Amino acid sequence: MILRRLTALVGAAFLTGCTLGPTHRPPAVSPLAAGAFISESSTVDPTRDPPNAWWRLYDDDVLARFVAEALAANSDLRVAVANLALSQAVLREVRAGRYPTTQISAGAVYGRNLIADSVAAAFHGHAEDQTTYLGGLDVSYEIDLYGRVARSIEAANADTQAIEAARDVIRVAVAAETTRAYASARNASRELAVAQRSLEIADEAVAIVVRQAAAGAASEFEMARVQVLADQARAVIPVFEGRRRAALLELAVLLGRVPSDAPIHEAYGGTPMRIEMALPVGDGARLLARRPDVRQAERRLAAATARIGVASASLYPRVSLGANLGLASNDVLKGSNAVNFALGPLISWSFPNQAVARSRIAQSDAAAAASLANFDGTVLRALKEVEQSISACEAEASRRSALAAAEVNAAKAYHLSGLRLREGALSQLDLLAAEQTLLGARAALAAADSRIIDAQISLFKALGGGWREGSIPQ
């Protein structure tokens, strides 16, 4: 009879059970955000999506190896992986709320029982010392009438997915910054080579003027003027040397190496890194689907929404079904007398004082509103960063085009100066000045190449590539 009533109670609980709180749905994004990017540039291709391993577009095997190493050994990324493992363990703990909790106890006691001794004394007897064996089993199961457990699991699952997205955000940053550090080291090497040649020419000019002054053909003013140019050329050298060292140290940290293990000889090159194609950028819809920080913000909103349901469930009773079985055996307790059991529901309810529960609901509502605002801001920031990066790439490409024309004209002037020197129409000092002008144009062009690469890296970082593990070359 009792078992039939309990079965009916549990069945009714499952039939009438409900899940409180709003059901999360991904927030709508403006159709304008999902369209093509408004920034126009001849350097980008909106019809193609960027590849995940976008750094492969530079066709540099050393760079590809460094990025793979960074994605395997970077310390920030290792922290993110550990945080994800922690969150997954928390999720497993929360999911355990769907299952009954059990507790088993066992023991043995030797001695005289106070009650038995008192009874024996009443009859002028004496209770014997005896050993009592004890055992017990307790089982408790919460009937999730109002979805507290289900919403808790939903929130924990969304938290885990948000932390997974946070790990992917770091992967994007590590890939981009490793490429940036490598490119900075190579560009600094190239600019350093141009600066060193400029210094050599300046020193040659000083030597020529010194000889002219000794012969009485140059004034002190001319001597001071060429010396200033030489000093200025010499002052630039440490700048590029320091920039290269800083880039190498940054690269070492990204690779998980100590500074003494920086790749000094590997990250070196006199030619600029180039992508011989328009940069694939896709459109806004695919950007928002690809960027892990947008996914992270949406998952945080999902977790905050689920916690409204957790807080709402605390307004209502919590019903648990419990059972216990006990055994106590000695010389007196034998057979059926040694066994005890109990089975039945347990109801707990913080009523009538529900101020705490309602306060937690208000807190959860506010947290969800903040998460929604954060999602909207993340979407706007993602679009803004891509638009800015496209504009920067276009501006740097236009600037480089003008500097490339200047370098061509400077090379032409230097060639003509050489011809005029052989004809006797120019002096050696004039030829050196023409070469100095050419090197200045090349230095400006090298700096423009560096700025273009930096803008390209910023664009690919804004596009959110580099986080998919399966397509990362090893």
Helices and strands as residue ranges (DSSP letters): H 2-16, E 44-45, G 54-58, H 61-73, H 75-95, G 96-98, E 101-111, H 114-122, E 130-143, H 148-214, H 220-254, G 259-261, E 279-280, H 284-290, H 292-313, E 318-329, G 335-338, E 339-348, H 355-423, H 428-463, G 469-471
